[in-house]
Amino acid sequence: MEKVRLLIKKEISDLLEEDEVKKESSVITEYYIKSSVLVLEGQKITTIPLSYGFGKNAEFSGKVTSIERFTPGLSIDEKFKNKVLFIKHINHYDVKYIVNSKPAVVLTTSDIKRPLYIKDFPIFKVPFPFLGNEKVKIFLKVKEEEEILENRYVDIGFGNYYVYLHFPYDPRFQEPEDLNFYAPYNVLKEILDRLVNLGYPRGFKTRILLTEGKFSNYSGLQKFLAQQDEDKIISIINIDGCGLGNEKLITKSINKYVIDEFHISKVSRLMKDLGVSLKKEYLKEYMDLSFLKIPLVWFFSQPNIHLYELTSDFIGEKDIKEFSSYISYLLNNLYKEMV
């Protein structure tokens, strides 16, 4: 955890005036699986938790329902509701569909590298596949932990209203060399360098905001916004999962449209000015952004099935610099006609 925090503290202070960077701390309660044992034909089998957020000790029992893969169409089928469900092959894009089917517990032989925050049920890795109809019992104990989130921010420019340039990260699960941290973080640094050395937008303040709790539905951002006058925030430009190429403008998370038609139209026109064809998509990952009341301008590199497995060795600086130039252009021109 400390590697990422120390890196951000040092490098952001080097880019900006250290005394201008403010830090706010808040406490959240998280639930992690302390122990889990599966009993099959009297044999105890240790399982590996692949998710966190399920908040109670529990016992699950019943016959296993087994499938090879979970396709989107299965999410509207109620036959998995409250079942012990084994899915042989899972990736992190499948999770939002699995959640809709409301199983009691999910078992898999797959590795899922992305940290999964799921309140409704746990997911476990098991050492062998199930064929279906096996009678099992699963005993689960959770631990409750209070964790401190650190958010850092600095304001650049003048005005009564704000545009947020937001970088979410999660020092619990990320290392500096992880691709899913390295690429967007270096996009942020490129943009900051341009703001400091080439000038900042006029007519509003640009708030550079770095928040923790990325994988817990942006819990750091939730805490920060709860203390702000949201009527004074024009939009949030989100620097997450980008700088890798193949970026798409995210229009909707699992349960909420995150951007309005005004911003889609304006972003589309500005990207066209840059010679870039705008591609729009729903977010493929499972993330609950229902707390957002402010337009979110978010380009995410998807699909990228190996995003949480690779390191910074697999990214070229060209992609980072090119995407940084796009976001800098948007930041400087999105609201030019309004000021």
N, C-alpha and C positions, 0 to 999 in steps of 0.2 A: 504493500500500500504506500509506503513512504517514498519509494522511488519516483512514482508519478507525481506525488504532491511536491516533493523537493524540486523536481525538474520544472514544474509549472511555476513554482514560487520564484526560482532563480531566473528563468528565461523571460517570463512576463515582466519581471522587475527590470531586467536588462533592456527590454524593448520600450518600456514605459517608465515614467518617473515612479520610483518605488513608493514614495510617500503618497502618491495619488491612487494607488491600488488599494481598495478597501476589501476587508475580509469579513464575512458574516458566517457564523456557525449556527447550526440547528441540530436537534436530536430527532432521530426517527427510530421506530421499533421495527426490527426485522425478525423473521422466523426462519430458522434453518433446521434441516433434519439432523437430529442428533444420532439416531440409530434406526435401523430398519432391518427386519428379519422376515424372510418369506419361508413358510412351512409347507412342504410338499411331501405327501406320503410319509409324514413323521420326520423328515429330514429338514434341518434348518439351513437355509441358504442366505448368505449375506448379499444384500443388494447395494448398489451405489446410487445415491440421489443425484439426479440431473436437474432438479429444479429447487427453488426456494420460494418462501412466501406462504406456504400452507401452514396454518396457524394453530393446529391442535394435535394432541396425541390421538391416535386412532387405531382401530383394528378393522381390516377389510377381509371379507371371506366370500367365497363363491367359486363358481366355475369360470375358468378363463375363456374369454372370447378372443380368438386369434385371427389376425389378418396380416397380409404381406406388407401392404402400404396403406396409408390413409390419403385418399383423394378428396378434393374439395366437395364433391357431391355427397360424400358420406356425412358431412357436417350437419345436414338437415335430417338425417336418419336417426330416430330415437332409440334404435335397438342397442346402442352403446351406453345409454343413460344409466348411471349408477352401476356399471359393470366393471369387472377387472378386465382391462383391455390390454392384450399383447399386440404390439405393432413391430414387426421385424425391422423394417427400414423407416427411420424418421430423420428428417433434417429440420433445421430451425424454422424453415418456411411453412412446415406442416402444422406448427403448433396452434396458429390462430384458428384453423379448421377443427383441430382436435378439441379445443376449448369449447367450441359451439356444441359438440356432441355430448358434453357433460358426463364423462365417465367418472367412476369413483376413484380409480387409480390407473396409471398407465405403466406398462412394462415394455422394455425394448432391449434388443442386443446391440443397438446402434450407439455410437458416441455422438453427443451433441455438444459442440464446443462453445456455442453462445450461452452465457448465463441466462437461465429461464426463470422469470418471476411470474409465478402462477399461484393465485390464492385459492382456486377452487379444488384442486387435486394435485397430488404429487406425481412425478415421473421418476422411474427407477431404471437403471441398467441392471439386467440379469445375465448370468454367465452362459445361458443356453436358451434356445427358442422353445416356445410352447406350441403344441399342435392344436390346442383347443380342448375345452371340456375338462381339463385337469382341475381338481378341487384344491384350492390353496387358501392359506391364511397369511395375512401380512400384518405385522405388528410394527407400529411407527411411533417414535418419540421425537418431539421437536424441542428446540431450545429457543428462548426469546432473548434477543440481544438489543441493547440500546446502542446506536451508532451515531457518531458525530459527522455531519456533513459540513464540508468547507466550501463556501462559494466566494469567488473573487470577482470584483468588477471595477471598472474605471469609466468615467464619462469623458468624451471628447467632443468638442464643439459647443455651440450655444443654441438655446431655444427652450421653449416650454414643454416640448414633446420629445419623445424618444423613439429611436429605432434600435432594437436590441440585436447585437451580433453575438449569438449564443453558441458556446462550445460545451456540450455535455460530455462527461467522462466518468469513469468509475474505477478509482484506485483499488477497490477490493478485488477486481477481476482483470484489470489491465496492467500491462507492463509497457515501458516506453518503446520497446521494439515491436510490440504487437501491431500488425498492419491496421487493425480497426481503430487503434489510437494514433499511430504515427501519421497516417495520411491526413485525416482531418485536422490534427493538431498543427501540422506544418502548413496546411492551408490557412489556418488562423494566423500563424506567425507571418506568413507572406502578406496577408491583408493588413495586419497591424503595422508592418513595415511601410506599406504604402500609405496608410493613414497618417503615420508619424512624419514621413519624409516627403510625401507628395501632396498632402493636404486632405482635409476631411469635408464631408458634405455640409452645406449651409442650410440654415433654417430649422434645424433640430439637433438634438444631442444624439450622438452614437454611443450607446452603452455597450462596452465590451463585457460580457458576462460569461464566466466559466463556472459551471455547476457540477457537483458530484451527484451520484445516484442515477447515472444514465440507465442502467439496466432495470431499475425499479420504477419504471414509468416516469423517468425524469423527476424523481422525488426532490432533487435539489432545486430545480426550476419551480416546481410546485410550491415549495416552501418560500422561495424568494418572491414569487408573484403575489403570494398571499399577503405580503407586507407592502405592496406597491399600489399606487393609484393606476389601475389598468386602463382607465380612460385616457391617460396621457401616453400610452404606448401605441405607436402607429402599427408596428409589426415586429415580428421576430424573424431574423434571418438565421437559420439553423445550420451550424457547421458540424455535421455528424454523418459518418459513413460516406464521405465524399473525397474527391481528390484521387480517385482510382480509375476514372474513365467510366463511360456508360451511365452517367448520372441521369436520373429521371426526377422531374418535379413531382413531389408527393402531394396528392390531392386529398387522400383520406387514410386514416388509420382504421383499426378494426371497427370502430363505432362512431366515428366523427369525421366530417369534412374539416380539414385543417386550414384551408385557404379559400378565399372568396373569388368571385368572378373578376372583380376589379384587378386583383393582383395577378391572377392567371393571365388576363389579357395584357397587362402592362409588362409582365415578365416575358411573355411570348414575343411582344414587339421589340423589347430591348435585346433579347437573345437573337432575334432575326437581324437586328442591326450589327450584331457580332458575327453574323454568318452561321449561327448555330440553330438547328431545327429543334424546337422544344418538344420533348417527349414527356407525357404525363402518365402517372400510374398510381394505383393504390399501393400503400406500404405492404410489402410482402411479409415482413416480420410481425410478430405478435407484440403489440404495444398499445396500452390504453392511454390515449391523450384526451379523454373526455373533459379534463379540467381546463383545457385551453379555451379562452374567449377571444384571443388575439390572433389575427392572421399569421400563419406560419409559412415562411418561404423556405422550403427545404428540398434540396437536391440530394438524392441518395443513390449510391451506386448499386443497382440491382438489375438482374439477379447476380449474386456473388456468393455462391454456395460455400466457398472456402475463406470467406472474409475473417472468420474467427480462428482460423488455423495457421494462417501465414504470418510472416514477419515482414519488417520493412525492406528486406532484401528483394522482395517481389514487386516493388513499386519504383517507377521512374520519376525523377524530379520534374520532368517535363509535364506530366499529368497534373502534378500539384501546382506548378506555376501557372499553367494554362487555366485550370479551374479557379484559382485564386484571382486571376485577372477578370474572369466572368463575374464573380461575386463582387469584386471591387467596383466594377462598372455598374452593376445593379444598385449597389449601395449609394453610389453617387448620382444615379439618374432616376431611380424609382419615383421619387417625390419632387423632382426638379420643378415640375409645373405647378406644384402646390405651394411653393415657398417664394 
